[in-house]
């Protein structure tokens, strides 16, 4: 145990099925609660972690980033192995990195990348049911991808946001670097990279894109949703189970340490 505090960044992967999101909630299982319990078992310290993106109930992650301060002098490889020993099977630490004490896991993030997975076939999939949303009718992928071009750039995304209790939205302006829809066999994948996201932004966006893909609204009507700038105008929100935080991007890699 060191007298000095060290800041550590972790990259996490998790299946969010059994959790009420990342952030701590009273008397409910969350990713943060599991991670902090594992840290206490490993370091014998009460540690509070901070995440780059607060994923919602049922949302998964392949590249969530969290940070915390610790007095522990354990090597980063020992932190990874030790935490994975104490964590449940649906949460894993992929890597650990020593970072500068000034590193802010949220403010230093340049962008976040989310994907949403739609199983586009007539019959359900028991194997994919926890990680994909089924749409049984054929989707017009080209039209959906074309609609995505309305999303790219700096815009007011109020129409694609939801009001969530306890979440204060200071501004609905966001910058989207990339938004695409592609198909791989039976799986349709929506991918969006943005500086930050509003509550339920991706799920409401996908809900509207599916309406485009089914021919229920036109490209012009999709564009009009953006112009409306009215919270809750888009959607309906698709289920959380098919949403995944793919990665959080920073200006520099954490490197090996």
C-alpha positions as CSV (number, residue, x, y, z in Angstrom):
1,X,0.0,0.0,0.0
2,X,1.5,3.3,-1.1
3,X,1.1,6.6,0.7
4,X,0.5,8.4,-2.6
5,X,-2.7,8.3,-4.7
6,X,-2.4,7.0,-8.2
7,X,-5.1,7.5,-10.9
8,X,-6.0,4.4,-12.9
9,X,-8.1,4.1,-16.0
10,X,-9.9,0.8,-16.8
11,X,-11.4,-0.4,-20.0
12,X,-14.5,-2.6,-19.3
13,X,-16.6,-5.0,-21.3
14,X,-20.0,-6.0,-19.9
15,X,-23.3,-7.6,-20.6
16,X,-25.9,-5.2,-19.2
17,X,-28.8,-7.6,-19.1
18,X,-28.9,-8.0,-15.4
19,X,-28.1,-4.5,-14.4
20,X,-29.9,-1.2,-13.9
21,X,-27.3,0.7,-15.9
22,X,-23.8,1.7,-15.0
23,X,-24.5,4.3,-12.3
24,X,-25.1,3.5,-8.6
25,X,-28.7,3.1,-7.6
26,X,-30.1,2.3,-4.2
27,X,-31.0,-1.4,-3.7
28,X,-30.5,-2.2,-7.4
29,X,-27.7,-4.1,-9.1
30,X,-25.5,-1.8,-11.3
31,X,-22.1,-2.1,-13.0
32,X,-20.6,0.6,-10.8
33,X,-21.7,-1.2,-7.6
34,X,-20.1,-4.5,-8.8
35,X,-16.9,-2.8,-9.9
36,X,-16.5,-0.9,-6.6
37,X,-17.2,-4.0,-4.6
38,X,-14.5,-5.8,-6.5
39,X,-12.0,-3.0,-6.0
40,X,-12.7,-3.0,-2.3
41,X,-12.0,-6.8,-2.1
42,X,-8.8,-6.4,-4.1
43,X,-7.3,-3.2,-2.6
44,X,-9.1,-3.1,0.8
45,X,-10.0,0.5,0.0
46,X,-13.4,2.1,-0.5
47,X,-13.1,3.5,-4.0
48,X,-15.5,5.5,-6.1
49,X,-15.2,5.1,-9.8
50,X,-16.2,7.5,-12.6
51,X,-17.3,6.5,-16.1
52,X,-17.0,8.1,-19.4
53,X,-20.6,7.2,-20.4
54,X,-23.4,6.3,-18.0
55,X,-25.0,3.5,-19.9
56,X,-28.7,2.9,-19.2
57,X,-30.5,-0.2,-17.8
58,X,-29.8,-3.2,-20.0
59,X,-27.3,-1.5,-22.2
60,X,-24.0,-3.4,-23.0
61,X,-20.4,-2.2,-23.5
62,X,-17.3,-3.4,-25.2
63,X,-15.2,-0.3,-24.4
64,X,-16.5,1.5,-21.4
65,X,-13.8,3.6,-19.7
66,X,-13.7,4.4,-16.0
67,X,-11.2,6.0,-13.7
68,X,-10.4,6.0,-10.0
69,X,-7.8,7.0,-7.5
70,X,-6.1,4.4,-5.3
71,X,-3.3,4.1,-2.7
72,X,-2.6,0.6,-4.0
73,X,0.8,0.0,-5.7
74,X,-0.4,-3.2,-7.4
75,X,0.9,-3.6,-11.0
76,X,-1.7,-2.9,-13.7
77,X,-1.6,-6.6,-14.8
78,X,-2.4,-7.6,-11.2
79,X,-5.3,-5.1,-11.1
80,X,-6.7,-6.6,-14.3
81,X,-6.4,-10.2,-13.1
82,X,-7.5,-9.5,-9.5
83,X,-10.6,-7.5,-10.5
84,X,-11.6,-10.2,-13.0
85,X,-11.3,-12.7,-10.2
86,X,-13.8,-10.8,-8.0
87,X,-16.1,-9.6,-10.8
88,X,-19.1,-11.6,-12.0
89,X,-18.9,-13.4,-15.3
90,X,-20.9,-10.7,-17.2
91,X,-18.4,-7.9,-16.4
92,X,-14.7,-7.9,-17.3
93,X,-11.7,-5.6,-17.1
94,X,-9.9,-5.6,-20.5
95,X,-7.0,-3.4,-19.5
96,X,-5.7,-1.0,-16.8
97,X,-3.6,2.0,-17.3
98,X,-1.9,4.5,-15.0
99,X,-2.9,8.1,-16.1
100,X,-2.1,11.6,-15.0
101,X,-4.0,12.8,-12.0
102,X,-5.4,15.6,-14.1
103,X,-7.1,13.1,-16.5
104,X,-10.8,13.5,-16.5
105,X,-12.4,10.4,-17.9
106,X,-15.5,12.3,-19.2
107,X,-14.2,15.7,-20.2
108,X,-11.1,14.3,-21.9
109,X,-13.2,12.1,-24.1
110,X,-13.2,13.3,-27.7
111,X,-16.2,11.1,-28.7
112,X,-18.3,8.1,-27.8
113,X,-19.3,5.3,-30.3
114,X,-22.5,3.3,-30.0
115,X,-24.0,0.6,-32.1
116,X,-27.5,-0.7,-32.2
117,X,-28.2,-4.2,-33.5
118,X,-31.4,-5.1,-35.4
119,X,-32.1,-8.8,-36.3
120,X,-34.0,-8.4,-39.6
121,X,-35.7,-11.7,-40.2
122,X,-39.2,-13.3,-39.9
123,X,-38.4,-15.6,-36.9
124,X,-36.9,-14.7,-33.5
125,X,-33.5,-15.8,-32.4
126,X,-33.2,-17.3,-28.9
127,X,-29.4,-17.0,-29.2
128,X,-29.4,-13.3,-30.1
129,X,-32.5,-12.2,-28.1
130,X,-30.5,-10.4,-25.4
131,X,-28.3,-8.5,-27.8
132,X,-30.5,-7.7,-30.8
133,X,-34.0,-6.2,-31.5
134,X,-36.0,-8.2,-34.1
135,X,-37.8,-6.5,-37.0
136,X,-39.6,-9.2,-39.0
137,X,-40.4,-7.1,-42.1
138,X,-37.7,-6.3,-44.7
139,X,-35.9,-3.0,-44.1
140,X,-34.8,-0.6,-46.8
141,X,-31.1,-0.3,-45.7
142,X,-30.2,2.3,-48.3
143,X,-33.0,4.6,-47.3
144,X,-32.0,4.3,-43.6
145,X,-28.4,5.0,-44.4
146,X,-29.4,8.0,-46.5
147,X,-31.5,9.3,-43.6
148,X,-28.4,9.2,-41.4
149,X,-26.9,12.0,-43.4
150,X,-29.3,14.4,-41.7
151,X,-27.6,13.5,-38.4
152,X,-24.0,14.2,-39.3
153,X,-22.6,17.5,-38.1
154,X,-23.5,20.0,-35.3
155,X,-27.2,20.1,-34.7
156,X,-29.9,20.6,-32.1
157,X,-31.0,17.0,-31.4
158,X,-33.8,17.9,-29.0
159,X,-36.3,15.8,-31.0
160,X,-34.2,12.7,-30.5
161,X,-33.9,13.1,-26.7
162,X,-36.2,11.8,-23.9
163,X,-37.0,13.4,-20.6
164,X,-35.5,11.3,-17.9
165,X,-36.1,11.8,-14.2
166,X,-33.1,13.2,-12.4
167,X,-31.2,14.1,-15.6
168,X,-30.8,17.8,-16.4
169,X,-30.2,18.6,-20.0
170,X,-28.2,21.8,-20.2
171,X,-28.1,21.9,-24.0
172,X,-29.5,19.7,-26.8
173,X,-26.7,20.6,-29.2
174,X,-24.4,17.7,-30.1
175,X,-21.8,17.0,-32.8
176,X,-22.2,13.7,-34.7
177,X,-19.0,12.6,-36.5
178,X,-20.5,9.6,-38.1
179,X,-23.9,7.9,-38.5
180,X,-24.4,4.8,-40.7
181,X,-26.7,1.9,-41.2
182,X,-25.2,-1.3,-42.7
183,X,-26.3,-4.9,-43.1
184,X,-24.3,-8.1,-42.4
185,X,-26.4,-11.1,-43.3
186,X,-29.5,-10.9,-41.1
187,X,-28.1,-8.3,-38.8
188,X,-28.7,-4.6,-39.5
189,X,-26.2,-2.3,-37.6
190,X,-26.7,1.3,-36.8
191,X,-23.5,3.0,-35.7
192,X,-23.1,6.6,-34.4
193,X,-20.0,8.5,-33.2
194,X,-20.7,11.8,-31.4
195,X,-19.0,14.1,-28.9
196,X,-21.7,13.2,-26.4
197,X,-25.3,11.8,-26.4
198,X,-28.6,13.0,-25.0
199,X,-30.8,10.6,-22.9
200,X,-32.1,7.8,-25.2
201,X,-30.8,9.6,-28.3
202,X,-29.6,6.5,-30.1
203,X,-32.7,4.5,-29.3
204,X,-35.0,7.2,-30.4
205,X,-32.9,7.7,-33.6
206,X,-33.0,4.0,-34.4
207,X,-36.8,3.9,-33.8
208,X,-37.3,6.7,-36.4
209,X,-34.8,5.1,-38.8
210,X,-36.8,1.8,-38.6
211,X,-39.9,3.8,-39.6
212,X,-37.9,5.0,-42.7
213,X,-36.8,1.5,-43.4
214,X,-40.4,0.2,-43.3
215,X,-41.6,3.0,-45.5
216,X,-43.7,4.6,-42.8
217,X,-42.1,8.0,-43.0
218,X,-40.1,9.6,-45.9
219,X,-36.6,10.9,-45.8
220,X,-38.1,14.4,-45.8
221,X,-40.2,13.6,-42.8
222,X,-37.2,12.2,-41.0
223,X,-35.4,15.5,-41.7
224,X,-38.4,17.4,-40.4
225,X,-38.0,15.6,-37.1
226,X,-34.6,17.2,-36.7
227,X,-36.0,20.6,-37.6
228,X,-38.8,20.3,-35.1
229,X,-36.4,20.5,-32.1
230,X,-39.1,19.2,-29.8
231,X,-38.1,16.7,-27.1
232,X,-39.8,13.4,-27.7
233,X,-40.7,14.1,-31.3
234,X,-38.7,11.2,-32.7
235,X,-39.0,7.5,-31.9
236,X,-40.5,5.4,-30.6
237,X,-37.5,4.3,-28.6
238,X,-36.3,0.8,-29.4
239,X,-35.4,-1.6,-26.5
240,X,-32.1,-1.0,-24.6
241,X,-31.0,-4.7,-24.9
242,X,-29.6,-4.2,-28.5
243,X,-27.5,-1.1,-27.7
244,X,-23.8,-1.3,-27.1
245,X,-21.2,1.3,-26.1
246,X,-18.4,0.2,-28.5
247,X,-15.6,2.6,-27.4
248,X,-14.7,5.9,-26.0
249,X,-12.1,7.9,-27.9
250,X,-9.4,10.1,-26.5
251,X,-6.8,12.3,-28.2
252,X,-4.1,10.0,-27.1
253,X,-4.0,6.3,-26.4
254,X,-3.5,5.2,-22.8
255,X,-0.4,3.2,-23.9
256,X,1.1,0.2,-22.1
257,X,2.1,0.6,-18.5
